[in-house]
Amino acid sequence: MSQHNAESLQEVSMKIILGAGDARVDIQAALKDVETFKFEEAEAKLAKAKKHISAAHSAQTETIQEEARGEAVPYSTLFTHAQDHLMTVMSEWNIARNLLKISKVFDQRIKKLESE
């Protein structure tokens, strides 16, 4: 992108926000699947969410690396918001992934108890 201006930074910010938002939708859908013991579907949705997160993170990282190389990147409240939004969604993804693991373990234990 090289030599950011306000308009290009706004575009990057929106890519980050949209990617994080798409990931959040997938994460919420995955959690609904966990509630109903549809673990494979949940895993697929979390994998899809991770792709959205990775794309958003790449857009953010590119901008940060440009600034680290000494290129001028103007301050942007929108970019700051986008970074915050992405960080929050990344945390949600990690929590959802752990909840899926825990739920699978509980489900296996319950099935074992039911078969005894």
N, C-alpha and C positions, 0 to 999 in steps of 0.2 A: 504494500500500500504506500509506503514511503512518503515521508513528509505529510503527515496527517493534517487535515483541515477539519473544521467543525463538521462539515457534511459527511466526510468519510468516516469520522469517528462515530457519528450518529448511525451510519449504516452498520458498522461493526457492532455497536451497542445493540441495535435491533436484532442482528443475527444471534447474539448471545442470549438476549431475552427470549426470542422465539424458540431457539433450541432448548433452552432451559424450560420454557413453558411446555413444549412438546414432551420433554422428558417427564415433567411433573404429571402430565395426563397419563402417560404410560405407567408411571409408578403407582398412581392412584388405582388404575385398572388392575395392576399386578396385586396390590393389596386386597382388592375385592376378590381376586382369584384365591389368594391365600385364605381368606375368610371361608371360602367354600371348598377348600382342600383341592383346588385345581393347581397343583404345584408346577406341572410342566408348562401350563399356560402362563403362570406367574413368572417363571424363569424366562420364557420367551419375551414377555413384556419388559422385564428388567433389562434384558439384553438389548432390546430396541431403545429403551431409555438411555442406556449407556452410550449408544451410538450418537444420540442427540447431544448428550453431555460432552462427549469427545469432540464433536464438531464445534459446539459453543466454546469449549475450552481452547481449542486450536485458534479460534478467532481472537480470543482474549490474549492468549500467549503471544501471538504474532505482534499485537499492538505493544505489549509490555517489552518484548525483545527489541522492537524498533526504538522505543524510548531508551532502553539500556544501551543501545548502540549510539546514542546521542542525537537521534532524530527528534525533532520537535513534535510533541504530542500535547495539544492543549488540554487543560482541565475540563472535564465534562461530568456534570452531575448525572447525566443519563448513563455514561460509561460506568461510573461508580455504582449506580443502581443495578446495572446489568451484571457487574461482578458480584455484587451482594446476592442477587437473585440466583446466579449460577452456583455460588457457594452453598446457599441454602438447599438447592435442589440436589447438589452432590451429597449433602448430609442426609437428605431424605432417601436417596438411593441406597446409601450405606445402611441406614436403619432398616429399610424395606428388605434388603438382601439378608440382613441378620435375622429379621423376623421370619423370613421364608425358611431359613436354616432351622431355626428353633421350632417352627411349626411342623416341619418335616420330621424332626426328632420326636416331638410329642405324638404326632400321628402314628409313627412306627411303634412307639411304646403302647399306645392305646390299642392298636391292632394286635400287638403281641399279647396284651392282657385279655383281649376279647377271644383270642384263639386258645387260651389256656383253660 
